[in-house]
Amino acid sequence: MPMSRRRFCTQSMAALSLAALSKKRALAEALGSTGLGDLYRGDFLIGTAVSNRTLETQDRGMLDLIAREFSAVTAENCMKWGQVHPEAGRWEWELPDRLVRFASGHGMYLLGHTLVWHSQTARDLFQAPSGGGRISRDDLLRKMEEHIRTLVGRYKGKVAAWDVVNEAVDEDKGWRRSPWLEILGPEFLERGFHWAHEVDPAARLLYNDYNMHNPGKARFVAEFVRDFKKRGVPIHGVGMQAHVMLDSPTIAELEASIRLFADAGVQVHITELDVDVLPGREGSATSEISTRVGYSAELNPWPDGLPAEMERRLARRYEELFRLFLKYRDRIDRVTTWGTSDDETWKNNFPVPGRTNYPLLFDRKKQPKGAYRAVAALKNSG
């Protein structure tokens, strides 16, 4: 008996719905067994920053999540000068050692962060040994060399890459007027790269900074990278921190900087990715660590959960970012989020202390968000 048109359409719609449901189930099963690191293995490393709290408590749930989902890890704080070397002659190795064992045990790429930075330093770093006044040029160089040689040397062959210098450039003003610059001049950057390379020639060495979408800042960085390459300074990559917001910077701005750094002869690393979803006011759209903006309820509108529409906007933002990164997969070595789940993000307290923010791929219960599924779907859609 011939099938009626209505029956044919009904069965066709049912078949299409079943196919869509099967695809959805397949995606869900894939997400449950395959982490982002595996999904993007042929493109670039997928990383996260590991907090001191996770290392101190040995949070098994968080560590298992990181091991499943990521192929790279960064020391969020435990390798910064003020943490690992808080005063002359004193080293704190327990947390860095734990991170190194974790990364080695899971075959993960480990990024050491950071050798030279103006913030989170030892209290006495820029003081003269006698305790009176500012340290001399020669004494600071000795401190810097000893720090780099000790830290890089301890983890030679275990740390794959180092953020050698962090945030040494101001917005459209050239070099940051930090104590490093004031005492040593710009020479401190190349000294750091040379010393790290001498200790571990196999390690990849990066310059890392925020707001790298800023054209003036990006041009300045690209110029000194080209100069370093020309003069044999061992620099291998530029880290774009990528602390972004829902609507800014634009994809075009980020793309221009990726192309600029790649054309300067180095690989690009997206090093500290997160997406701030909360409203701001003047002075709050920055990654300068010293910035503080006073708390107000209007700047913390969703303390009990992100509205569905904002969740969708966050997912779309992550999707467009990862589409860009995939476009430049041959120039990007790594994409790392600055933290794993929303409960541990620095954005809960920066630059407005006490807020509830939602910038990462996993929620406060360590469950994947719509943003995670959007990023994973880019690799599962084919």
C-alpha positions in Angstrom: 0.0 0.0 0.0 1.5 3.4 -1.0 2.7 5.6 1.9 0.6 8.7 2.4 2.4 12.1 2.1 1.5 12.9 5.7 2.9 9.6 6.9 6.0 10.1 4.9 6.6 13.6 6.3 5.9 12.4 9.8 8.3 9.5 9.6 10.9 11.8 7.9 10.6 14.3 10.7 10.9 11.6 13.3 14.0 10.3 11.6 15.6 13.7 11.5 14.8 14.2 15.2 16.2 10.8 16.1 19.4 11.7 14.1 19.7 15.0 15.9 19.2 13.3 19.3 21.7 10.7 18.4 24.3 13.4 17.5 23.5 15.2 20.7 24.0 12.0 22.7 27.2 11.2 20.9 28.5 14.7 21.7 27.6 14.3 25.3 29.3 10.9 25.5 32.4 12.4 23.8 32.5 15.3 26.3 32.2 12.8 29.1 35.2 10.7 28.1 37.3 13.1 26.0 38.8 16.3 27.4 39.5 19.5 25.5 43.2 18.7 25.4 42.5 15.5 23.4 39.9 17.2 21.1 42.4 19.9 20.2 45.5 17.7 20.1 46.1 18.3 16.4 45.7 22.0 16.7 47.4 23.4 19.9 47.8 22.6 23.5 44.9 23.4 25.9 45.9 24.5 29.3 44.8 25.8 32.6 46.5 27.6 35.6 46.8 25.6 38.8 46.1 27.5 42.0 48.1 27.3 45.2 44.9 26.2 47.0 44.6 23.2 44.7 48.2 22.3 45.3 48.1 22.9 49.1 44.9 20.8 49.6 45.7 18.3 46.9 42.1 18.7 45.8 41.5 15.4 44.1 38.3 16.5 42.3 40.1 19.5 40.7 43.3 17.6 39.9 41.3 14.8 38.2 39.4 17.4 36.2 42.6 19.1 35.1 44.2 15.8 34.2 41.2 14.8 32.1 40.5 18.0 30.3 43.9 19.7 29.7 47.2 19.0 28.0 49.1 21.8 29.6 49.3 23.5 33.0 50.7 26.8 34.3 51.9 27.7 37.8 49.4 30.4 38.6 51.3 31.7 41.6 53.7 29.1 43.2 56.6 29.9 40.9 56.4 33.7 41.2 59.4 35.3 42.9 57.6 36.3 46.1 56.2 32.8 46.5 59.1 30.6 45.7 62.0 32.9 46.8 60.4 35.2 49.4 63.7 36.4 50.7 67.4 36.1 50.1 68.7 32.6 50.9 65.1 31.1 51.4 63.3 29.0 48.8 59.9 27.4 49.1 59.9 24.3 46.9 56.9 22.3 48.2 54.2 23.6 45.9 56.3 24.0 42.7 57.6 20.4 43.3 54.0 19.2 43.7 53.0 20.8 40.4 56.0 19.4 38.6 55.2 15.9 39.8 51.6 16.3 38.8 52.5 17.5 35.3 55.2 14.9 34.8 52.9 12.1 36.1 50.2 13.0 33.5 52.5 13.8 30.6 51.4 17.4 30.6 53.3 20.4 29.1 54.3 22.7 32.0 54.7 26.4 31.8 56.8 28.2 34.6 55.3 31.6 35.5 57.2 33.9 35.9 60.9 34.6 36.3 61.0 38.4 36.2 58.0 40.6 37.1 57.6 43.9 38.9 54.8 42.6 41.1 54.6 39.8 43.7 58.3 40.0 44.3 60.4 39.3 47.5 60.0 42.1 50.0 63.7 42.8 49.9 64.3 42.4 46.2 65.0 46.0 45.4 66.6 46.9 48.7 70.4 47.3 49.2 71.9 44.3 51.2 72.7 46.7 54.0 69.0 47.5 54.3 69.4 51.1 53.5 68.2 52.6 50.2 67.7 51.1 46.8 69.8 48.1 45.6 72.8 48.8 43.2 72.8 47.7 39.6 75.4 45.1 40.2 73.7 43.6 43.3 70.4 43.4 41.5 72.0 41.7 38.5 73.5 39.1 40.9 70.2 38.5 42.5 68.4 38.1 39.2 71.0 35.7 37.8 71.0 33.6 40.9 67.2 33.4 41.0 66.9 32.4 37.3 69.7 29.9 37.4 68.4 28.3 40.6 64.8 28.1 39.6 65.3 27.1 35.9 68.0 24.7 37.0 65.9 22.8 39.5 63.3 22.1 36.9 65.5 21.6 33.8 63.9 19.1 31.5 60.6 19.2 33.4 59.3 22.7 32.7 58.8 22.9 29.0 58.5 26.7 28.8 59.0 29.8 30.9 57.4 33.2 31.0 60.8 34.9 31.3 59.6 38.5 31.6 56.0 39.5 32.5 54.3 42.8 31.8 57.3 45.1 31.1 55.5 47.3 28.6 53.0 50.1 29.4 50.0 51.1 27.2 51.4 53.1 24.3 54.3 54.4 26.5 57.1 52.0 25.8 58.8 50.4 28.7 57.0 50.2 32.1 58.7 52.4 34.7 59.3 49.5 37.1 62.3 49.1 39.5 63.7 46.7 37.0 63.8 49.4 34.3 64.9 52.2 36.6 67.9 50.2 38.0 68.9 48.1 35.0 67.4 49.7 32.0 65.8 47.5 29.2 68.9 45.3 29.3 67.2 43.3 32.1 64.9 41.6 29.6 67.6 40.1 27.3 69.8 39.2 30.4 66.9 37.1 31.6 66.4 35.3 28.3 70.1 34.6 28.0 70.5 33.2 31.5 67.4 31.0 31.2 68.6 29.6 27.9 72.0 28.9 29.2 70.6 26.8 32.0 68.0 24.9 29.9 68.6 25.2 26.2 65.6 23.0 25.4 63.0 25.2 27.2 60.9 27.6 25.2 61.2 31.2 26.4 58.3 33.7 26.2 57.5 37.3 26.8 54.1 37.6 28.4 51.7 40.7 28.7 48.1 41.8 28.9 46.2 44.1 26.5 48.2 42.8 23.6 45.3 43.7 21.3 46.3 47.4 21.8 47.9 48.3 18.5 50.6 50.6 20.0 51.6 48.1 22.7 51.6 45.2 20.2 53.8 47.1 17.8 56.3 48.0 20.6 56.5 44.3 21.6 56.9 43.1 18.1 59.7 45.6 17.5 61.8 44.4 20.4 61.0 40.8 19.5 62.4 41.4 16.1 65.4 43.1 17.6 66.0 40.2 20.0 65.8 37.7 17.1 68.2 39.8 15.0 70.8 40.0 17.8 70.5 36.3 18.9 68.5 36.8 22.1 66.8 33.4 22.6 63.1 34.4 22.6 60.7 31.8 21.1 57.2 33.1 21.8 54.9 35.9 22.9 52.2 35.3 25.4 48.9 37.2 24.9 47.2 37.0 28.2 43.7 37.6 26.7 41.8 38.7 29.8 38.9 39.8 27.6 35.3 41.0 28.0 32.1 39.9 26.3 32.3 42.7 23.7 35.9 43.8 23.7 38.4 43.6 22.3 37.1 42.7 18.9 38.2 39.6 17.0 39.8 41.8 14.4 42.0 43.5 17.0 43.1 40.1 18.5 43.7 38.7 15.0 45.9 41.7 14.0 48.1 41.1 17.0 48.4 37.4 16.4 49.5 38.1 12.8 51.9 40.8 14.0 53.7 38.6 16.5 53.9 35.6 14.2 55.4 37.9 11.5 58.0 38.9 14.0 59.3 35.3 13.9 57.8 33.7 17.1 55.0 31.5 18.1 51.9 32.9 19.9 50.7 31.5 23.2 47.2 32.5 24.6 48.3 32.4 28.2 45.6 33.7 30.6 42.3 33.5 28.9 39.1 34.4 30.7 36.0 36.3 29.8 34.7 38.9 32.3 30.9 39.0 32.1 30.3 41.6 34.7 29.6 45.3 34.2 32.4 47.7 34.8 33.1 51.4 35.2 36.1 53.5 34.3 39.2 51.9 35.5 37.8 48.4 35.9 38.5 47.1 32.4 42.2 46.5 33.0 44.6 43.7 33.9 47.0 45.9 35.8 47.3 43.9 39.1 47.6 47.0 41.3 44.2 48.4 40.2 41.3 48.4 42.7 37.7 49.6 42.1 35.3 50.0 45.0 32.6 47.5 45.4 29.0 48.3 44.6 25.9 46.2 44.0 25.5 47.5 40.5 29.0 46.0 39.7 27.9 42.6 41.1 24.5 42.0 39.6 24.4 38.2 39.6 25.6 36.9 43.0 23.3 33.8 42.8 23.9 32.7 39.2 24.4 34.0 35.7 21.1 34.6 33.7 20.5 32.2 30.8 21.0 35.0 28.2 24.3 35.9 29.7 25.3 32.2 29.6 24.5 32.2 25.9 26.5 35.3 25.3 29.5 33.8 27.2 29.3 30.7 25.1 29.2 32.7 21.8 32.2 34.7 22.9 34.2 31.6 23.7 33.2 30.1 20.4 34.3 33.1 18.3 37.6 33.2 20.2 38.3 29.6 19.5 37.3 30.0 15.9 40.0 32.6 15.7 42.6 30.5 17.4 41.8 27.6 15.1 42.2 29.9 12.1 45.8 30.5 13.3 46.5 26.9 14.6 49.9 26.9 12.8 51.0 30.1 14.6 49.5 29.3 18.1 51.2 26.8 20.3 48.9 26.9 23.3 45.6 28.3 24.6 45.5 28.4 28.4 42.6 29.6 30.6 43.5 31.5 33.8 41.9 29.0 36.2 39.6 26.0 35.7 36.3 26.7 37.5 34.5 29.9 38.4 34.9 29.5 42.2 38.7 29.9 41.9 38.9 32.7 39.3 40.9 35.9 40.3 38.1 37.8 38.6 35.9 37.3 41.7 38.2 39.8 43.4 39.8 41.8 40.6 39.6 44.7 40.1 36.4 44.8 42.2 36.8 42.8 45.4 33.9 40.6 46.5 32.2 40.0 43.2 30.8 36.8 41.8 32.1 36.3 38.3 31.7 33.6 35.7 34.6 33.9 33.3 35.7 30.3 32.9 34.6 27.0 31.2 33.5 25.2 34.4 31.1 26.4 37.0 31.4 26.5 40.8 30.5 22.8 41.0 33.3 22.0 38.4 30.6 21.1 35.8 31.1 22.1 32.1 29.2 25.2 31.1 27.6 26.2 27.8 30.9 27.9 27.0 32.7 24.6 27.4 30.3 22.8 25.1 30.6 25.5 22.5 34.4 25.1 22.5 34.1 21.3 22.4 31.5 21.4 19.6 33.9 23.1 17.3 35.9 19.9 17.2 33.0 17.5 17.3 30.9 19.1 14.6 33.0 17.5 11.9 
